[in-house]
Amino acid sequence: MQKPDPKVLTFLKKHHVLTLATTHNNQPWVANCFYAFDEEKVQFVFTSDASTRHIREIQSNDRVAGSVVLETSIIGKIQGVQLTGSLLTAERSDPDRATSLYLRRFPFAALMDTTLWVLEVDYLKMTDNRLGFGKKLIWERE
């Protein structure tokens, strides 16, 4: 599998908050989640309780969208990633890998009683104005 552009990977490894969008009965919802990014598998790993609205909603529709952004008001420094993919429990993916990756990034999570989730990315678009106004870097899973 071809990986996303190294600029995208560097950006995603520097940040830690994913805005996750779900839908249920045509009603959208967003949640913010601390994540660890799996560069090899092009996946986000995050933790969330099964009772949260976004996790309840993926029970009927596992297709999600998300974004990771740099918060800035300087136009020339705007950077952000938009993505789509499917959400599944780490148990249905590679639980040992997901756990190891997440705990390396957030060791305090070892004290939490929660579920790990994996967002398998199928489309990713990064806007990076440092490369030129509105410059887009696009990656799609084969």
C-alpha positions in Angstrom: 0.0 0.0 0.0 1.3 3.4 -0.9 1.5 5.8 2.0 0.3 9.4 2.1 2.7 12.2 1.3 5.4 12.5 4.1 4.1 16.1 4.8 0.7 14.6 5.7 2.3 12.0 8.0 4.4 14.5 9.7 1.4 16.8 10.3 -0.8 13.9 11.7 2.0 12.8 14.1 2.4 16.4 15.4 -1.2 16.8 16.3 -3.4 14.8 18.7 -7.1 15.8 18.4 -9.3 14.3 15.7 -12.8 15.8 15.1 -15.0 12.8 14.2 -18.3 13.2 12.4 -21.1 10.6 12.5 -24.7 10.5 11.4 -27.9 8.8 12.5 -31.3 9.3 11.0 -29.9 12.1 8.8 -28.8 13.9 12.0 -25.0 14.8 12.0 -22.9 14.8 15.1 -19.2 15.6 15.9 -16.9 14.6 18.7 -13.3 15.4 19.5 -11.0 12.5 20.3 -7.3 12.3 21.3 -5.7 10.0 18.7 -2.5 8.1 17.9 -1.8 7.8 14.2 -0.7 4.5 12.7 1.4 5.5 9.7 1.9 2.0 8.4 -1.8 1.1 8.3 -3.1 4.7 7.7 -5.4 4.5 10.7 -6.3 6.6 13.7 -6.5 4.9 17.1 -8.6 6.5 19.8 -10.5 5.7 23.0 -14.1 6.3 23.6 -16.8 4.9 25.9 -19.5 2.8 24.2 -22.2 5.0 25.7 -21.1 8.2 23.8 -23.3 9.4 21.1 -20.7 9.1 18.3 -20.0 5.4 19.2 -23.7 4.6 19.5 -24.3 6.1 16.1 -21.6 4.0 14.4 -23.5 0.8 15.4 -25.9 1.6 12.5 -23.4 3.4 10.2 -19.7 2.8 10.6 -18.9 5.3 7.8 -17.4 8.5 9.3 -15.6 11.7 8.3 -13.1 13.6 10.3 -10.6 16.4 10.4 -7.4 17.4 12.1 -6.5 21.1 11.9 -3.9 23.6 12.9 -5.5 26.4 14.7 -4.2 29.6 13.2 -5.5 32.9 11.9 -2.6 33.4 9.6 -3.8 32.5 6.1 -0.3 31.5 4.9 0.1 28.9 7.7 -3.3 27.2 7.3 -3.0 23.4 7.4 -5.6 20.7 7.9 -6.6 17.2 7.0 -10.1 16.0 6.0 -10.8 12.3 5.7 -13.4 9.6 5.4 -13.2 6.0 6.5 -14.8 3.2 8.6 -14.8 2.9 12.3 -14.3 -0.5 14.1 -13.3 -1.7 17.5 -9.6 -2.4 17.9 -10.6 -6.0 18.7 -11.8 -6.3 15.0 -8.5 -4.8 13.8 -5.2 -5.5 15.4 -5.8 -5.1 19.2 -2.2 -5.5 20.3 -0.9 -3.0 17.8 -3.6 -0.5 18.5 -3.1 -0.7 22.3 0.7 -0.4 22.0 0.4 2.6 19.7 -2.2 4.4 21.8 -0.4 3.8 25.1 2.9 5.0 23.8 1.2 8.3 22.9 -1.0 8.5 26.0 0.4 6.4 28.8 -2.2 7.7 31.3 -4.8 5.8 29.2 -3.6 2.6 30.9 -5.5 3.7 33.9 -8.8 4.1 32.0 -11.6 1.6 31.6 -12.6 2.3 28.0 -12.7 0.8 24.5 -10.1 1.4 21.8 -11.4 2.3 18.3 -9.7 2.2 14.9 -10.6 4.6 12.1 -9.4 3.0 8.9 -8.9 5.8 6.5 -10.0 5.4 2.8 -9.6 9.0 1.6 -7.5 11.8 3.0 -7.0 15.3 1.8 -4.5 17.8 3.3 -4.7 21.5 2.6 -1.3 23.2 3.3 -1.1 26.9 2.4 2.6 26.8 3.3 3.1 25.0 0.0 1.0 27.5 -2.0 -2.4 29.0 -1.4 -5.0 26.2 -1.3 -2.4 23.4 -2.1 -4.0 20.0 -1.7 -2.3 16.6 -1.1 -4.7 13.7 -1.7 -4.4 10.1 -0.8 -6.8 7.2 -1.4 -6.6 3.6 -0.2 -6.1 1.2 -3.1 
